[in-house]
């Protein structure tokens, strides 16, 4: 059984797949399996993946007969894994050669850490550095309700989900839920099971390109990418997202006071979003932008 399982989720990924796989196979920490979960691609993704599987017995390729959505494919990759630790990977991102080694060192040293990840740098479609991502929220508190509140109230990139995670902690979650913010919901749930460690120094290269999933998309578009069976009602999609956070709190191993504090964090998050919407509406109806219905 490998110490680390890497779940590489792909869909029509031929443009960057070679480069992504090579950055994973070149890791200095070599005790891993690479599971490529193909969401019914129609381009050369299958051929590229099978060529690596034929040359390296750490590589396993699975192709879905139909597209099961982003969330379904992410969750399938984890369920197919067998390692002590798990890492998701995307076809268009790259990892430094010591990515796994640095994360495993942290997880081996501190059993209270459930997720370790290095600093993230943005790259463009040609691999050129664009800008470093700001550090994520501070999730080092021993208090799970404090960690959860930071997740709810501090804006952040969800690239930490591509770090290395303890598989036993992941198995106690509901995995990625079927909604437009499933990555944030899963990170919020993981924060209730242990601390996160953001390792100093660059190690993850997050690519921005025109074909990127979720690039400049609405909640409806994101929801359709997460799971094609989701509806197109924005209000119901937001309601589903709120329900996911409530479910996360209900199944977490918390005492009564911590659970109530987490519910308050969700209420505060919802209040912040409603206030932002109101401010946006007032701005649109400000001087020179009055609604014609009110004239």
Phi, psi and omega in degrees: 000125180290154177288328184233136170248131176250123178257106180263108182268131186224151171204116182046061192250019190300332187295316186244000189297317179306310183296321180295312181297318180298322180292333178280317181290342181271008181299142177292330173273116192255354185276075181211162169245148178243112181258115178261112182255108188264121184272056176064049179296153178242004179255210183275010182305314182300314182297318180296314181296316181294329179295324177286322179297328179288334184262340186222117185285357173282344185266127177237137183240129177231131179242127177285143178290335177217159180289120182256014178084164182298311183299314180299319181290320176301312182293323178298318180301320179291318182295335178277354186275163181224359186281164174293327178237156182226144175222129170276151176222150178246151186293340186254358179260165179230154178237140172297156185299331181261016181306302183298316184301313182295320180291317180297322178301319179293313183294324177291327184282326186230102182292347179278349178273126180258343183215126177236140181204146178275176177297150183251139176235137176280143173229158180266188185295342179259005179087008180277138181296135178254295179200151175284143176284145176295150178302149178285178178298154179286109182242039181260356182295144174287350182268115182297327180291326176293315179300315181298318180297321178296320177299319185286329191251347182252121178296142181200158171283141181272021181293344176299339178295342178267014173281194179258129189239143173293125184296325181292326175292318179299321183292344178270359178263176174272012186058200185281119181285163182272075171208174189291346179238037184300326180294318178293321179297316180295319177297321177298319179292318178299326180295340177278350181257350179169176183278156173256150176232115173268115186278133180297141178101149182288147178199344182235132185242106187266115188271132174251126181205163185303328183270009185293139176297139176071006182294118177048047184249157179280171179298327180291315179298316179298319180297321179294326177287323179295316179202115183301342182278350179291151182283188184238022177267112185299321180297314179294326178295320176295320180297320177298320178298315178299317179299326178295317178296320179296318179297321178302314182293320183298321185267357180285150179281075184240153171278173188299316182294317179296321180297317179296321178296325177292320176298321178296325178296320177294318178298319178295319177299316180295319178298320178297319181292319179295319179297320179296322179295319180295315178299320178297320179294319179295323179296317181293331181259021180283183181307131179085354181229033181293145176292140180295339181288339182261005184266000000 
